[in-house]
Amino acid sequence: MTENLTICFEHPDFVVINKPAGISVHKDEQAVGLSEKLAKQLGVEKLWLVHRLDKVTSGLLIFARNQTAAVNFYHLFHEHKVEKTYLALSDKKPKKKQGKIIGDMEKSRGGSWKLCPTKNHPAITQFHSLSLAPNLRLFILQPKTGKTHQLRVAMKSLSSPILGDMRYAGSTADRVYLHAYQLAFVYQGEDFLIRAWPTSGHFWANIDESAIMAISQPK
């Protein structure tokens, strides 16, 4: 991770980057963590990571510039006031082409999760899908909850595991085709709508972004 991170939006209280796929939000095996790397890039002492993306997932990630902003974003995310839209690709036909995926999630083997038919504290995902080519379908995913591996498990439950997501029975590919494309929220009375296109993965080239923008408008 020697190259500079791509900054999508800057505000006095926060900064939004387009996280590359394959980079952990935690330090893990990296010499320098993502927060520290971005802070150094921006020439500031510290940044606060206010939400998470899986290591395999690319896309929009918010960092607060001060502790007060971090607390504000914590409440926005906790109260589900940040509308998140993800893009995913699959080469498998889904059980249904649009709708909601609802169910409790339980830990499975080896760090994986599974979707259960019960709905005590369910993960909820709204989705639409579009055929792009033979054996290639785009999914526009809008999670209403924030469970670990929620979207990856939801896609598997549709019988359309994400392309490249070997953990959840996806076909082999050059990356896991899951990307945090859009964030919509109100911060201190101002509306924000931030988008970022994936920067890696050749299968994204099949997509017409205008079709996604029409479906992913904030509610």
N, C-alpha and C positions, 0 to 999 in steps of 0.2 A: 504494500500500500504506500508507494512512494509518490504517486501523482497526487496533485491537489484534488480535493473533493469538489464536486460540482454544486455551486450554490445557486438555488432557484429563486430565493426571496430573502431579503434582509429588512429587518424592522429594528428600531431601537431596543425592543425587548426580546426579540427572538430572531433566529435564522433558520431557514429551511434548506436542506440539501437533498440531492438525488443520490441516495445510497447505492453503491454498486452491489450486484449480486455476489455472494461469496465472502462478504465482509461482515464480521460479527459486530454487533453494537457494544459488546463487552470486550475486554482486553484479550481474553482467551490466549491463543498462542502468539498473538501479535506483540511486538515490542512496545508499541504505543497504542492505546485505546482510541476509539473513534472520537470521543469527546475531546481528548487531549490533542489529537491530530488537528481537529477543526479549530480548537482554541489557538493552537500555534499558527495555523494558516491565517487566522483572522487577527493575530497579534493581541489576543486578550488572555487574561490569566485563567479564566475558568468559564465553562459552559455547563448547563444542566440538561441532560437528556430527559425528555418529558414523556416519551412513549417508546415502544419497541417495534422492531421488525425482525423476523427470523433471519438467520445468516444467509439463507438461500434466496431470500426475497429482496428485490431491489425497490427503489422508489423513495417517496417523500418521507422525510424524517425531520422532526422539529427539535431544536435545541433552544432553551431559554438563555438569555444573556445575564439574568440576575435571579436571585432567589424568589423575589416577589412574583416575577413572571412565571417561574417554575411552579409555584403554588397555584397561580391562576390557571395554568394549563392542566395541572393535576386535577383540578375541579372540573374543567371542561371535559376532559377525557372520562373521569369517573362518572360524570352525569350524562355521558353519551351525547355531548353537545358538539362534538367534532364529527362531521359526516365524512366517512372514508369510502373511497371507491378504488377497487383493485381491478386489474386486468389479469386474466389467466387464459392459457391455451391448453387444449386437450385434443388428443387424436382419437378419443373414444366417444361414442354416441351416448348422450345423457338419458337418464330415465324420463326426464321432463326438460323442456327447453327454457322455462322461466318459472318464477315463483319464489317460495321461501323454503329454506332448510332449517328445521327446528328439532333440537334434541339435546339431552344432557350429554356431556363428554366425560369419559372415564379414561384413566391411564391404562395403556396396553403394554405390550412388551417393548423393551429396549428403547424407552423414551418416546414411544409413539402414543397416540391417543385414538380413541374410537368413539363414534356417535351412537348413542343409545336411544331406544324408542321413548324412554321416559322424558318428562318435561318439568322436572322440579326446579332446576336452575339452568334452563336451556341456553345453548348457543343458538343465535338467530342470524341467518344470512339471507338477504334478498338478492336475487340474481336474474339476469337476462343472458341469453346466449344468441350468437349469430354464426351461421356457417360461413367460413372463409374460403374453404377449398375442400376437395374430397379428403376425408379423414383429418380435418383441422377445423376446430370450432373455438370461437372466442367467447369467454365468459366475463361479464361485467358484474363484479361481486361487491355488495354493500353490506358489510357486517354491522349488525345492530348491537352486538355484544363484542367483548374483547378477550376471548378465550385463547389459550395456547394452541397453536396449529389449527385454529378454527376453520379457516378457509381451505386448507389442505385436506382436512378430514371431511369437510362438507363436499368437496369435489369428489372425493373417493366414494362417498355415500350416494352420489348421483350416478355412479359407475363411469365417471369421467375424471379419473385422477389427472392431476396437472402434469403436463408434458415435462419430463425430466425429473419428476419427484419420485425417485426410486423408493424412498421410505414408505410412500403410500401407493405403491404399485403403478406409478407412472412409467411411461415408455422412456427409453434412453434418449437423451438430447444433450445439447451443448450447455444447458443451464436449466434450472427450475423456472418455468415460465409463469411466475407470479410477480406482479409489480404493483406497488402502491402508487396509483396514477393521480389521484385527486384528493385534496383536503378542503373542506368548507367549514367555516366556523365564524363566530362573532367574538372579537377580542376588543374589550373596552369600547363597546358600542359601534365598532367598525366591522363591516363584512369582509371576509377574506375568502377567495377562491383561488387555490394554487394547484397547478397541474405540472406534471413532468413526464416526458416520454421515456421509455426504456432506452438505455444506451448500449446494451449488449443482448445478443440473441438474434439470429438471422430470421427466425420464424415471425418476429414482429412485423417484418416488412409486408406481410400479407394484409395488414389492417388499414382501413380507412379511418383516420382519427375523427373525422367529422361525424361519423355514425355513433361513435362512442360518446362524443360531447353531447349529442342530442339526448341520449339515454341517461347520462350521468349528471344532468343538471340537478342542483340541490333542491330538496323538497321544501 
